[in-house]
Amino acid sequence: MIPRYAKIFLVACVGALLLLVGLDNIFDYGTNFAAVQHILSMDTEPPDSAFQWRAIHSGLLHHVAYDFIMAAELGAGALCLAGALKLLRARGDSASAFNADKDLAIGGLTAGIAIYFFGFMTIGGEWFQMWRSQGWNMQEAAFRFVGGVGLILLFVSQPDSD
């Protein structure tokens, strides 16, 4: 029973983290919006960079991208918390029933990884060359999140037995 409680607890922790990050971005909109602006506009890149054609200079698109990030964080957090609640309700069920009820938790964890791996590391880091920026490189933080949540996803995905 302890592994089941551990899975429930860890999924809830990730859900709380994602919701907190999303809410923090809403309540303190300007702080991380500045990062999104600089990353998308690629204004810390050398002007003769071969990648400048990728830059987005539209303020509206900066807001749309940031709003999408916040919505994704809140959505993934809600999925994780709903998944944790579903698993909590199924904690005493058979192994096959508990395993079947992991769908929301696995979906939420996967969505969280997608935000930071695809969104921050792939799009931000490589497409917009965020890794070159001294002040706006968030790849290390994104990697910590992907690594931690990835381990939790692997643990939760392991089949439970009776």
N, C-alpha and C positions, 0 to 999 in steps of 0.2 A: 504493500500500500504506500510506502514511503516514496518510491519512484513516481507514482502517480501524483502525489502531492507536490513533489519537486517539479514535475512538468507543469502542473497547474500554476504553481508559484512563479516559475520563471517566465511563463507566457504572460501572466499578469504583470510582472515587472517590466517586460518589454512594452506591453500595452500602455502602462503608466508613463514610461519614458517617452514613447512616441506622442502620446497626448500632451504631455508636459512641453515637449519641444514645439509641437504645433501651436499650443496656446501661448507659449513664450514668444513665438514669432508673431502672433497676432497682437499681444499686449505691448511688445517692444518692436513694432514693425520696422522701424528705421534701421536698427542695428544690422540685422542680417539682410535687409533689402539692399543696403549699400554693397554688401558682398556680391549679391546677385547682379546688381548693376555693373560693378567692376568686372566681374567674370564674363558676363554676356557681352559687354562692350569691348572687352579685351584691351582696356586702356593702360594696362601695365605691360603689355607686349611691346617689343620694339616696333616702331611704325613701318619698318621695312620687312616685317615678318611675312613669311609665305602664307601664313594662316589668317591674316587680317580680313580676308574676304568672308570669314565665318562670323565676324563680329555682328552683334545686333545692337543698334543704337536707338531703337524705339523705346521710349519710356513706357509706353503702353504695354509692349511685349515684355518688358522687365517686370511690370506689375503682374501680368498674366502668368508668367513663369513662376514668380514668387508665390502667388496665390495657389497655383497648382501644387507646388511643393508643400505648402501648409495643408491644403486639402488632402493630399496623399498621406502626410504624416498623421493627420487626425483620423482619416479613414483606416489606415493600417493599425493605429492604436485602438480604435473602436473594434476592429476585427479581432485583435489579440485579446482584448478584454471580454468580448462576447465568446471567443473560443475558450478562454480560461473559465468563464462561468459555465459553459456547456460541459467542459471536462469536470468541473467541480460537481455538477449534478450527476455525472455519469461515473463518479469515482468508485462507487460500490458495485457497478455493473460488471458483467462478464468482460473478459479481455477483448473479445471480438466487438462488443458494443462500445467499450471505451476507445478502442482503436478507430472505430468508425466515426466516433464523435470528435476526432482530432481535426476535422476538415477546416473549421474556422480558424483554429489556432495555427495550423500549418499555412493557411492562406494569409493570415495577418503577418506571421513571421516572414514569409516569402515576400509580401508586399513591402515590409520594412527593409529587407535586404535590397529589393529592387530600387527603392528610392535612393539609397546611399551608394549601392554598387553601380547601377546603371545611370542614375541621375547625377550623382556627385563625381564618381570616379570616371565613368565612361564619357558622359556628355560634358560635365564641367571640367574634369581633369584632362581629358584628351582632346575632345572636340574644340573646347574653348581654351585649351592650353593653361588651365588653372595652375598646374604644377610649376609653371614658370614664375608665378606671381609671389613676391616676397610677403606681401601682407594679406592676400586673399586666398591662399592655398588651403583648402579644407580637406584635402585627400587623406591626411593622417587621421583626422577625427572620423572621417567616413569609413576608413579601413578598420578602425577600432570597433565601430558599430557593426560593420559587416562581419568581422571576425567573431565578436561576441554573440550576435544574434544567429550567425551561421552555426555556431556550436550548439546553441539552444535548439535550433531547428533540427539538427542531427539527433540530439537527445530526445526531443519530443517525437520525432518520426520513428524512433525505434519501437517495434511492436511490443506491446505489453502482453504478458501471459498471466494465466490464472494461478 
